[in-house]
Amino acid sequence: MKHLRWLALLPPAGMLLGPYFLNRVEPMVLGMPLLLAWLVACTVATSGIMALIYLTDPANREPGDEA
């Protein structure tokens, strides 16, 4: 379980490192500049990764809940 918590560092790292590599207008992704699309994807990925960590954390299971 402790290894899955390291996944929580990926979206903030992407948000901090993305502008150094993706700061340009072209190409457009769904009508957004590349950097904006990258930041939106990191925000959505944050929700998905936090949900994954929550679902796999044994502390969040009720007694008798088998998954």
PyMOL commands that set and color helices and strands:
alter all, ss='L'
color gray80, all
select helices_A, chain A and resi 2-22+34-56+58-60
alter helices_A, ss='H'
color red, helices_A
select strands_A, chain A and resi 28-29+32-33
alter strands_A, ss='S'
color yellow, strands_A
deselect
rebuild
show_as cartoon
